Amino acid sequence: MILPTVFWLVPLASIVALGMAYYFFRSMMRADEGTPRMREIASYVRSGAMSYLKQQYKVVTIVFVVLAVIFAFMAYVLKWQNPWVPFAFLTGGFFSGLAGFFGMKTATYASARTANAARQSLDGGLRIAFRSGAVMGLTVVGLGLLDIALWFFVLSFFYQGDHMALITITTTMLTFGMGASTQALFARVGGGIYTKAADVGADIVGKVEADIPEDDPRNPATIADNVGDNVGDVAGMGADLYESYCGSILSTAALGATAFAMSGEMQMKAVIAPMLIAAVGVFLSIFGIYLVRTKEGATMRDLLHSLSVGTNVSAVLIAAATFAILYLLGIDNWLGLSFSVITGLAAGVIIGQATEYYTSHSYKPTQKISEAGLTGSATVIIKGIGTGMISTCIPVVTIGVAIMLSYLCANGFDTAMSAEALSKGLYGIGIAAVGMLSTLGITLATDAYGPIADNAGGNAEMSELGEEVRHRTDALDALGNTTAATGKGFAIGSAALTALALLASYIEEVKIAMERTGATLTNLRGEVISAAQATIPDFMNHFQVTLMNPRVLVGAFIGAMAAFLFCGLTMEAVGRAAQKMVEEVRRQFREIKGILEGKATPDYGSCVEISTRAAQHEMIFPSLLAIAIPIVVGIVLGVAGVLGLLVGGLASGFTLAIFMANAGGAWDNAKKMVEEGNFGGKGSFAHKATIVGDTVGDPFKDTSGPSLNILIKLMSMVSIVMAGLTVAFS
């Protein structure tokens, strides 16, 4: 199959992204790491983070090998899958893990340098932290596009012929999305358990019981806490958004192959369009990164504005570029599809702004939580839960409007629900997800910036750099809390659109599995036809995918339950690990004389070991459960049950994830607001109350909440990969 010349922009963009990531990394490494004490603390954190990641990758490698063997058996012995599936699955996991590794390595070198730059100016600290975060963003998009380009090139060489070749190629490529999702879930869950076990333990014993500041070197859990910021919020987030980015592009390409199957040359254009939009987004992200800067004495609103300039300019430019890309491709209804992309971009901006409003202490919702601290921790928790629940309204309505608008724009506002209109409308939803993630290079930079700034504050505190430096790092840290919450909302929003596109991809994979076995189905006219001839309405009619079918309803209930079960398991995992951490910190305060007076050095290593062991042990069951549920539902309830499962999981998982991420972010910034001197300041009654709220919110925003967007996509990916098994048992 001859690939169009314009396709080569995709691998070119990946090389440019990786080249710029390396340039920013080398620039950061040339900066001064500071005093000997700053270097020493940074080395502790770096060593602990790399040690954890090495241990995690050992566990994940075993899981991947077992799953790859199972897929190989299904492909080569049972003939239920494409023979490329095991290899695509492994490469997806490998590149996802690689993205997390590079991002975390950068972050562990950047934190001390950010703190040292903050000794001179706020802008210096912001620039190092943000461009170090950009290493993560550009590495993710660079590796993602490289993986996509390589697989598309290889499979195009082996598959030649009619329109079915592109359908086979794109659905096969989706399976490397399962590898990325599986790795991302382990990284998110394991990293989230690690970081929050250390954070909760450090806060309960250090800040509440011993009344010592955050990141105080007298606290035995403080190094583990700083390590956790890197393994959870950098490595975990990198793997998370890698699979979101690839999943949106791959699912849209698969929908394009189907929607334009009978359009000849147009089919290829529809397949490569999402890849080209993402490729152009790389160049515009790099441009936006250079726009981020601030001034000395900047307020929180000034800092937020600095980051918004970069992200918003990139978004506006990609919106304009989309019209040119689709027009030059000559794709049918290029104007409508361009507006579908803009719909996705606008939805991302709105969700980001809504998240900022509900989590930043520049606005009333978080200010009210801080004020609730005057009456105790119970009112802080009640107010935070209420704020988190209310905060779901704008994102849910926004995604709903985005789905409808992108669908209608793509099919020319055809509301008749014909087979052609349905296929093209679903393609529009997929390309809206691509639009939302097209400037991921810079939006992920704003997210990865957060833990770097947090670690810089910890380094400044432990190195005793002085009040002025700590004030600057606190400002950068508070900004990081908001950008992290915004990034989580952005990731969850893109997950909702991507998961919906994956529903249509699942239908296509089932049809391919039926075609492989020679199965037939009955169309809407009662005629027996081959699976390849079936439209989506024919498919839904054959499998009785209606709300009156109890299999669909039971599947939907199980999907909704899966989100809550997953959150419950990960919350309890954090609780158990945090209990061990609390006991260890109390033991050290009790048995090692002179710690609280600063005359003895705590045993930091034992706390790092507790978090590492807990994370490795506790992450396995929830992660494997996410893989097992779609398989069991497919065997027991068939195709209709799986579709119900995916819809139920998407609806409940999306809403629950927004609630948990925003409530946790608001609690965290409410504490920060009190620490700035409001409502009594540090050490006051309100401060202790908001610390309790922040402690409750830690697993909300950094473990369970952000893992949910991976869960809903992983269940879709597993369903797609296991479609052959479902068809065999159906």
C-alpha positions in Angstrom: 0.0 0.0 0.0 1.5 3.4 -1.1 1.4 6.0 1.7 0.6 9.6 0.7 3.6 12.0 0.9 2.0 14.1 3.5 2.0 11.1 5.9 5.7 11.6 6.5 4.9 14.8 8.4 3.9 12.5 11.3 7.3 10.8 11.9 9.0 14.2 11.2 6.9 15.7 14.0 7.8 12.9 16.4 11.5 13.4 15.7 11.2 17.2 16.3 9.3 16.6 19.5 11.9 14.2 20.9 14.7 16.5 19.7 13.2 19.5 21.5 12.6 17.4 24.6 16.3 16.5 24.7 17.2 20.2 24.1 15.1 21.3 27.1 16.6 18.5 29.2 20.1 19.5 28.4 19.3 23.2 29.1 17.9 22.2 32.5 21.0 20.1 33.3 23.3 23.0 32.6 21.6 25.0 35.4 23.2 25.1 38.9 21.7 22.5 41.3 22.5 24.7 44.3 24.3 24.2 47.6 25.8 20.8 48.7 22.7 20.3 50.9 20.4 20.9 48.0 22.3 18.4 45.9 22.3 15.8 48.7 18.5 16.0 49.1 17.9 15.8 45.3 20.1 12.7 45.2 18.0 11.0 47.9 14.8 11.7 46.0 16.3 10.6 42.6 17.6 7.4 44.1 14.3 6.5 45.7 12.3 7.3 42.6 14.5 5.2 40.3 14.6 2.4 42.7 10.8 2.3 42.9 10.4 2.5 39.1 12.9 -0.3 38.6 10.9 -2.5 41.0 7.6 -1.6 39.4 8.8 -2.4 35.9 9.8 -5.9 37.0 6.3 -6.6 38.2 4.7 -5.0 35.1 7.0 -7.0 32.8 5.8 -10.3 34.3 2.2 -9.2 33.7 2.9 -8.2 30.1 4.7 -11.4 29.3 1.8 -13.5 30.6 -0.8 -11.4 28.7 1.3 -11.5 25.5 1.5 -15.3 25.7 -2.3 -15.5 26.1 -2.8 -13.2 23.1 -0.3 -15.3 21.0 -2.3 -18.4 21.8 -5.5 -16.7 20.8 -4.0 -15.4 17.6 -1.9 -18.4 16.4 -3.7 -21.4 17.8 -7.3 -20.4 18.2 -7.3 -17.9 15.3 -9.4 -15.5 17.3 -7.1 -12.5 16.7 -4.9 -10.8 14.2 -1.3 -12.3 14.4 0.2 -8.8 15.0 -1.8 -8.3 18.2 0.8 -9.7 20.7 3.6 -7.5 19.3 1.5 -4.4 19.1 0.4 -4.9 22.7 4.1 -5.2 23.9 5.2 -2.0 22.0 2.4 0.0 23.4 3.4 -0.9 27.0 7.1 -0.4 26.3 6.7 3.2 24.8 4.2 4.1 27.6 6.7 3.0 30.3 9.5 4.8 28.4 7.6 8.1 28.4 7.0 7.9 32.1 10.7 7.0 32.8 12.1 10.0 30.8 9.6 12.4 32.4 10.4 11.2 35.9 14.2 11.3 35.3 13.9 14.9 34.2 11.7 15.9 37.2 14.1 14.4 39.7 17.0 16.5 38.2 14.9 19.6 37.8 13.5 20.2 41.4 16.7 21.3 43.0 17.6 23.5 40.0 14.1 25.1 40.2 14.6 25.9 43.9 18.1 27.3 43.2 16.7 29.5 40.4 14.0 30.7 42.8 16.8 32.1 44.9 17.3 34.8 42.2 13.8 35.3 40.8 10.3 33.8 40.5 10.5 33.8 36.7 13.7 31.8 36.8 12.1 29.1 38.9 8.9 29.1 36.7 10.9 28.8 33.5 13.1 25.8 34.7 10.1 24.0 36.2 7.9 24.5 33.2 10.4 23.6 30.5 11.4 20.6 32.5 7.7 19.7 32.5 7.7 20.3 28.7 10.3 17.4 28.4 7.5 15.1 29.6 4.9 16.6 27.3 7.1 16.5 24.2 8.4 13.0 25.0 4.9 11.7 25.3 3.7 13.1 22.0 7.0 12.3 20.3 7.0 8.6 21.3 3.2 8.4 20.7 3.5 9.6 17.1 6.6 7.5 16.5 4.9 4.3 17.6 1.8 5.1 15.5 3.9 6.0 12.4 6.0 2.8 12.7 3.0 0.5 13.0 1.1 2.2 10.2 4.2 1.9 7.9 4.8 -1.7 8.8 1.2 -2.9 8.5 0.6 -0.9 5.3 3.5 -2.9 3.8 2.0 -6.3 4.7 -1.6 -5.5 4.0 -2.6 -4.7 0.4 -5.9 -4.7 -1.4 -9.4 -3.4 -1.0 -11.0 -1.0 1.6 -10.9 -3.8 4.2 -7.1 -3.5 4.4 -7.2 -0.1 6.1 -10.0 -1.3 8.5 -7.8 -4.3 9.5 -4.7 -2.1 9.9 -6.4 0.5 12.1 -8.2 -2.0 14.3 -4.9 -4.0 14.8 -3.1 -0.8 15.8 -5.8 -0.2 18.5 -4.3 -3.2 20.4 -1.1 -1.4 21.1 -3.5 1.1 22.9 -4.3 -1.8 25.3 -0.6 -2.2 26.1 -0.3 1.5 26.8 -3.5 1.5 28.9 -2.3 -1.5 30.9 1.1 0.1 31.7 -0.6 3.4 32.5 -3.0 1.8 35.0 -0.1 0.1 36.8 1.9 3.3 36.8 -1.1 5.4 38.0 -2.3 3.1 40.7 1.1 2.1 41.9 2.5 5.6 41.9 -0.7 7.0 43.4 -0.5 4.5 46.3 3.2 5.2 46.9 2.9 9.0 46.9 -0.3 9.2 49.0 0.9 6.7 51.6 3.9 8.8 52.2 2.0 12.1 52.0 -0.7 11.1 54.4 1.7 9.6 56.8 3.9 12.7 56.7 1.0 15.0 57.3 -0.8 13.1 60.1 2.3 12.7 62.3 4.4 15.6 61.2 2.0 18.5 60.6 -0.9 17.5 62.9 0.7 15.6 65.8 4.2 17.0 65.9 3.3 20.5 64.6 6.3 20.8 62.3 6.2 22.3 58.8 5.6 20.5 55.6 8.8 19.0 54.1 10.6 19.5 57.4 13.8 17.4 57.3 13.0 16.2 60.8 10.0 14.2 59.4 11.2 10.7 58.4 8.5 10.4 55.7 9.5 13.6 53.9 11.9 12.0 51.4 9.3 9.3 50.5 6.7 12.1 50.1 9.0 13.9 47.6 9.8 10.6 45.8 6.1 9.9 45.5 5.4 13.2 43.7 7.7 12.0 40.9 6.5 8.4 40.6 2.8 9.2 40.9 2.3 12.6 39.3 5.1 12.5 36.7 5.7 8.9 35.7 2.1 8.0 36.3 0.6 11.0 34.5 3.0 10.6 31.5 2.0 7.0 31.0 -1.7 8.0 31.5 -1.7 10.8 28.8 0.4 8.7 26.5 -2.4 6.2 26.2 -5.0 8.9 26.0 -3.1 10.6 23.2 -2.6 7.4 21.2 -6.0 6.1 21.9 -7.8 9.2 20.5 -5.7 9.1 17.3 -6.0 5.3 16.8 -9.8 5.1 17.5 -10.4 8.0 15.1 -8.3 6.5 12.4 -10.3 3.2 12.8 -13.6 5.1 12.6 -12.3 6.9 9.5 -11.5 3.7 7.8 -15.1 2.5 8.4 -17.0 5.7 7.8 -15.3 6.2 4.4 -14.9 2.5 3.5 -16.6 2.9 0.1 -15.0 6.2 -0.8 -11.8 5.0 -2.4 -9.0 7.5 -1.9 -11.0 9.4 0.7 -10.7 6.5 3.1 -6.9 6.9 3.4 -7.3 10.7 3.9 -9.8 10.1 6.8 -7.3 7.7 8.4 -4.3 10.0 8.3 -6.2 13.2 9.1 -6.1 12.7 13.0 -2.4 11.9 12.7 -1.6 15.1 10.8 -3.6 17.2 13.2 -1.6 15.8 16.1 1.6 16.3 14.1 0.9 20.0 13.5 0.0 20.3 17.2 3.5 19.3 18.1 5.0 22.3 16.3 2.4 24.7 17.8 3.0 23.3 21.3 6.7 24.1 21.1 5.8 27.6 20.0 3.5 28.0 23.0 6.1 26.7 25.5 8.4 29.7 24.6 5.6 32.1 25.5 5.4 31.1 29.1 7.1 33.7 31.4 6.2 35.9 34.4 7.4 38.8 36.5 8.8 39.1 40.1 6.0 39.5 42.7 3.4 37.9 40.4 0.1 36.9 42.1 -1.6 33.6 41.6 -3.8 35.1 38.8 -0.6 36.4 37.1 1.0 33.0 37.2 -2.1 31.3 35.9 -2.3 33.9 33.1 1.4 33.1 32.2 0.6 29.5 31.6 -2.8 30.3 30.0 -1.0 32.4 27.3 1.0 29.5 26.1 -1.8 26.9 26.2 -4.5 29.2 24.7 -2.3 30.6 21.9 -1.4 27.0 20.9 -5.1 26.0 21.0 -6.1 29.0 18.8 -3.4 28.2 16.3 -4.2 24.5 16.0 -7.9 25.5 15.5 -6.8 27.6 12.5 -4.4 25.0 11.2 -7.1 22.3 11.3 -9.1 24.1 8.6 -6.0 24.2 6.4 -5.1 20.6 7.0 -8.5 19.2 6.2 -9.0 21.5 3.3 -5.7 20.6 1.7 -6.4 16.9 2.2 -9.6 17.4 0.2 -11.6 15.3 2.7 -15.4 15.3 2.4 -17.2 17.8 4.6 -13.8 19.3 5.6 -15.5 22.4 7.0 -17.8 20.4 9.3 -15.0 18.2 10.5 -12.9 21.3 11.3 -15.7 22.5 13.5 -15.7 19.1 15.2 -12.1 19.6 16.1 -12.8 23.1 17.4 -15.6 21.7 19.5 -13.1 19.3 21.2 -10.6 22.2 21.7 -13.3 24.4 23.2 -14.5 21.6 25.5 -11.0 21.1 26.8 -10.6 24.9 27.5 -14.0 25.0 29.2 -13.3 22.0 31.4 -9.9 23.5 32.3 -11.4 26.8 33.2 -14.1 25.1 35.3 -11.5 23.0 37.1 -9.4 26.1 37.8 -12.5 27.9 39.2 -13.4 25.1 41.6 -9.8 24.3 42.7 -7.8 27.6 42.8 -7.9 29.6 46.0 -8.3 32.7 43.9 -12.0 31.8 43.6 -14.8 31.5 46.1 -15.4 27.7 46.2 -11.9 27.0 47.6 -12.0 30.1 49.7 -15.2 28.9 51.4 -13.5 25.6 52.2 -10.7 27.5 53.9 -13.2 29.5 55.8 -14.9 26.2 56.9 -11.7 25.4 58.7 -12.7 27.9 61.4 -15.4 25.4 62.6 -13.3 22.2 62.3 -12.2 19.4 60.0 -15.8 18.0 59.6 -17.1 21.1 58.0 -14.0 21.3 55.7 -14.7 17.7 54.5 -18.4 18.3 54.1 -17.8 21.5 52.1 -15.1 19.9 50.0 -17.3 16.9 49.1 -20.1 19.3 48.2 -17.8 21.5 46.1 -16.5 18.4 44.3 -20.0 17.1 43.5 -21.2 20.5 42.2 -18.0 20.8 40.1 -19.1 17.9 37.9 -22.0 19.9 36.3 -20.0 22.0 33.9 -17.7 19.3 32.6 -20.5 16.8 32.1 -22.7 19.3 30.3 -19.7 20.5 28.3 -18.8 16.9 27.2 -22.5 16.3 26.3 -22.7 19.4 24.1 -19.3 18.6 22.6 -20.5 15.1 21.7 -23.7 16.3 20.0 -22.0 19.2 18.2 -19.0 17.2 16.9 -21.4 14.4 15.8 -23.7 16.8 13.9 -20.9 18.9 12.4 -19.2 15.8 11.0 -22.3 14.3 9.3 -23.7 17.6 7.9 -26.4 17.9 10.6 -28.1 14.7 9.4 -30.4 13.8 12.3 -32.0 10.8 10.5 -29.5 8.4 12.1 -28.9 6.6 8.8 -26.0 4.2 8.7 -23.8 6.6 6.8 -24.7 9.6 9.0 -24.0 7.5 12.1 -20.6 6.4 11.0 -19.5 9.9 9.9 -20.9 11.4 13.1 -18.9 9.0 15.3 -15.8 9.9 13.3 -16.5 13.5 14.2 -16.6 12.6 17.9 -13.3 10.9 17.6 -11.6 13.8 15.8 -13.0 16.1 18.5 -11.0 14.0 21.0 -7.9 14.4 18.8 -8.5 18.2 18.8 -8.7 18.3 22.6 -5.3 16.5 22.8 -3.6 18.0 19.8 -1.6 20.4 21.9 -0.8 17.8 24.6 2.9 18.8 24.3 2.2 22.1 26.2 -0.9 21.0 28.2 1.0 18.1 29.7 3.9 20.5 30.4 1.6 22.5 32.7 0.7 19.3 34.5 4.2 17.8 34.9 5.3 21.3 36.1 3.3 20.8 39.3 5.3 18.0 41.0 8.5 19.6 40.0 7.5 22.8 41.7 6.3 20.8 44.7 9.6 19.0 45.0 11.4 22.4 44.6 9.5 23.7 47.7 10.5 20.6 49.6 14.1 21.0 48.7 14.0 24.7 49.7 12.5 23.8 53.1 14.9 21.0 53.9 17.9 23.1 52.7 16.7 26.0 54.9 17.0 28.5 52.0 15.1 31.3 53.8 11.7 32.8 53.8 11.9 34.7 50.6 12.9 31.6 48.5 10.2 29.5 50.3 7.6 32.2 49.5 8.5 31.9 45.8 8.5 28.1 45.8 5.1 28.2 47.7 3.7 30.4 44.9 5.0 28.0 42.2 3.6 25.0 44.2 0.2 26.5 44.7 0.1 27.2 40.9 1.1 23.6 40.4 -1.8 22.3 42.5 -4.2 24.1 40.2 -2.5 23.1 36.9 -2.4 19.5 38.1 -6.1 19.6 38.8 -6.7 21.3 35.5 -4.6 18.6 33.8 -6.5 15.8 35.5 -9.8 17.4 34.3 -8.4 17.7 30.8 -7.3 14.0 30.8 -10.7 12.9 32.1 -12.6 14.9 29.5 -10.5 13.5 26.7 -11.0 10.0 28.1 -14.8 10.5 27.8 -14.6 11.4 24.1 -12.0 8.7 23.3 -14.0 6.0 25.2 -17.1 6.9 23.2 -15.1 6.6 19.9 -13.8 3.2 21.1 -17.3 1.9 21.5 -17.7 2.2 17.7 -14.3 0.6 17.2 -15.4 -2.3 19.4 -18.3 -2.9 17.0 -15.9 -3.0 14.1 -13.6 -5.4 15.8 -16.6 -7.7 16.6 -17.6 -7.6 12.9 -14.0 -8.6 11.9 -14.0 -11.4 14.5 -17.3 -12.7 13.1 -16.0 -12.4 9.5 -12.9 -14.5 10.6 -15.1 -17.3 11.8 -17.6 -17.1 8.9 -20.5 -16.0 11.1 -23.4 -14.2 9.6 -26.0 -11.8 11.0 -29.5 -10.6 10.2 -29.9 -7.0 9.0 -32.8 -4.6 9.6 -34.7 -6.0 6.6 -34.5 -9.6 8.0 -31.9 -10.7 5.4 -28.9 -12.9 6.4 -25.7 -11.1 5.4 -21.9 -11.3 6.2 -20.6 -9.3 9.1 -18.5 -7.2 6.7 -21.7 -6.0 4.9 -23.4 -5.0 8.2 -24.0 -1.3 9.1 -24.0 -0.2 12.8 -27.8 -0.2 12.9 -27.8 -3.8 11.5 -25.2 -4.8 14.1 -27.3 -3.3 17.0 -30.4 -5.0 15.7 -28.7 -8.4 15.4 -27.3 -8.3 19.0 -30.5 -6.6 20.4 -28.5 -3.7 21.8 -31.5 -1.8 23.3 -32.4 -0.6 26.7 -35.1 -3.3 26.9 -32.5 -6.0 26.7 -31.7 -7.1 30.3 -28.1 -8.0 29.2 -27.5 -4.4 28.3 -28.9 -3.1 31.5 -27.0 -5.6 33.7 -23.8 -4.7 31.8 -24.5 -1.0 32.5 -24.9 -1.7 36.2 -21.7 -3.7 36.3 -19.9 -0.9 34.5 -21.1 1.7 37.0 -20.2 -0.6 39.9 -16.7 -1.2 38.5 -15.8 2.5 38.8 -16.9 2.5 42.5 -15.3 -0.8 43.2 -12.0 0.3 41.7 -12.0 3.5 43.7 -12.8 1.7 46.9 -10.0 -0.8 46.4 -7.4 1.9 45.6 -8.6 4.2 48.5 -8.3 1.3 51.0 -4.9 0.4 49.6 -3.8 4.0 50.3 -5.3 3.7 53.8 -3.5 0.5 54.6 -0.1 1.8 53.3 -0.6 5.1 55.2 -1.3 3.3 58.4 2.1 1.5 58.1 3.7 4.9 57.4 2.1 6.6 60.4 3.3 3.8 62.7 6.9 4.0 61.3 7.1 7.8 61.7 5.7 7.6 65.3 8.2 4.8 66.1 11.1 6.9 64.9 9.9 10.0 66.8 9.6 7.8 69.9 12.8 5.7 69.6 15.4 7.9 67.9 16.2 10.5 70.4 16.8 14.1 69.2 14.9 14.0 65.9 12.5 16.7 66.8 15.3 18.9 68.1 17.2 18.5 64.8 20.1 16.7 66.6 19.6 13.3 65.0 19.0 12.2 61.4 15.7 10.2 60.7 15.8 6.9 58.9 14.4 8.1 55.5 15.1 4.8 53.8 12.7 2.7 55.9 9.8 5.1 54.9 10.8 4.8 51.2 10.8 1.0 51.6 7.4 1.0 53.2 5.8 3.0 50.3 7.6 0.9 47.7 6.5 -2.4 49.1 2.9 -1.2 49.7 2.6 0.2 46.1 4.0 -3.0 44.5 1.7 -5.3 46.5 -1.5 -3.2 46.4 -1.5 -2.2 42.7 -1.8 -5.7 41.3 -5.4 -6.7 42.2 -7.2 -3.4 41.2 -5.3 -3.4 37.9 -5.9 -7.0 37.0 -9.6 -6.6 38.0 -9.9 -3.9 35.3 -8.7 -6.4 32.7 -10.8 -9.3 34.0 -14.2 -7.6 34.2 -14.7 -7.0 30.4 -13.6 -10.5 29.7 -16.0 -12.1 32.2 -18.9 -9.9 31.0 -18.2 -10.8 27.4 -18.2 -14.5 28.1 -21.4 -14.4 30.3 -23.5 -11.6 28.7 -22.1 -11.5 25.2 -21.7 -8.4 22.9 -24.8 -6.6 24.2 -23.6 -7.0 27.8 -20.1 -5.6 26.9 -21.6 -2.5 25.2 -23.8 -2.0 28.3 -20.7 -2.4 30.5 -18.7 0.2 28.5 -21.5 2.8 28.6 -22.1 2.3 32.3 -18.4 2.5 33.1 -18.0 5.6 31.0 -20.9 7.5 32.5 -20.2 6.8 36.1 -16.4 6.7 35.8 -16.2 10.1 34.1 -18.5 11.8 36.6 -16.8 10.2 39.6 -13.3 11.1 38.3 -14.2 14.8 38.0 -15.7 14.8 41.5 -12.7 13.2 43.1 -10.0 15.2 41.2 -11.7 18.6 41.9 -12.6 17.9 45.6 -9.0 16.8 46.2 -7.5 19.8 44.5 -9.9 22.2 46.3 -8.9 20.7 49.7 -5.2 21.0 48.9 -5.4 24.6 47.9 -7.7 25.5 50.8 -4.9 24.4 53.1 -2.4 26.4 51.0 -4.6 29.5 51.4 -4.6 29.2 55.2 -0.8 28.7 55.1 -0.5 32.0 53.3 -1.7 33.7 56.5 -5.5 33.6 56.1 -7.9 32.5 58.8 -5.2 32.3 61.4 -2.3 31.0 59.3 0.1 28.2 59.9 -0.4 26.3 63.2 -3.9 27.7 63.8 -7.1 25.7 64.4 -8.2 26.3 60.8 -4.8 25.1 59.5 -5.1 21.8 61.3 -8.7 21.4 60.0 -7.7 22.0 56.4 -4.7 19.6 56.8 -7.2 16.9 57.6 -9.2 17.9 54.5 -6.1 17.8 52.4 -5.2 14.4 53.8 -8.6 13.0 52.9 -8.3 14.6 49.4 -4.9 13.2 48.7 -6.0 9.7 47.5 -9.1 11.4 45.9 -7.0 13.5 43.5 -3.8 11.6 43.1 -4.8 7.9 43.3 -8.4 6.9 42.6 -9.7 9.9 40.6 -7.0 10.1 37.9 -6.9 6.3 37.6 -10.6 6.2 36.5 -9.9 7.8 33.1 -7.5 4.9 32.4 -10.0 2.4 33.7 -12.8 3.4 31.3 -10.4 3.3 28.3 -8.7 0.1 29.4 -12.1 -1.7 29.7 -12.8 -0.5 26.1 -9.4 -1.6 24.9 -9.7 -5.0 26.6 -13.1 -5.5 25.0 -11.7 -4.7 21.6 -8.7 -7.1 22.0 -11.0 -9.8 23.4 -13.7 -9.4 20.8 -12.8 -12.8 19.2 -13.3 -14.5 22.6 -16.6 -12.8 23.1 -17.8 -13.8 19.6 -16.7 -17.4 20.2 -18.8 -17.7 23.4 -21.7 -15.7 22.0 
